[in-house]
Amino acid sequence: MLEDLIVSLLVNRHDLKVVRGSAADGDLVAAATAAHAQVVVVTRRDPGDLGDVDPRLARAADISIVALAPDGASACLHALRAEAAQLDDVSADEIFSALVASRATGPM
């Protein structure tokens, strides 16, 4: 129910595509990708524990990928990092402010 409430408040933001993640069978990346969403809202017993939120994301949190051009002339390092921010106020304004801040510091 809280998940539905937060989603209903955030979907009014035209700059964000939001999807509920509870029905995603634990694959939140697939849920976001399928919906072309930047934000997935879930309800978990321990929201601060990425392993509880999505075990696959927790395992991938420190992966780096070196992508090489076939001719060896260039390469790119893609570093996957999980960042967390504790929200003391569970309001739409606080959540949106945190989303804006996280988007300003990196891709979402």
HELIX and SHEET records of a PDB file:
HELIX    1   1 LEU A    2  LEU A   10  1                                   9    
HELIX    2   2 SER A   22  ALA A   24  5                                   3    
HELIX    3   3 LEU A   28  ALA A   35  1                                   8    
HELIX    4   4 LEU A   50  VAL A   53  1                                   4    
HELIX    5   5 PRO A   55  ALA A   60  1                                   6    
HELIX    6   6 ALA A   92  THR A  105  1                                  14    
SHEET    1   A 2 VAL A  18  ARG A  20  0                                        
SHEET    2   A 2 VAL A  39  VAL A  41  1                                        
SHEET    1   B 2 SER A  64  LEU A  68  0                                        
SHEET    2   B 2 ALA A  75  ALA A  79 -1                                        
END                                                                             
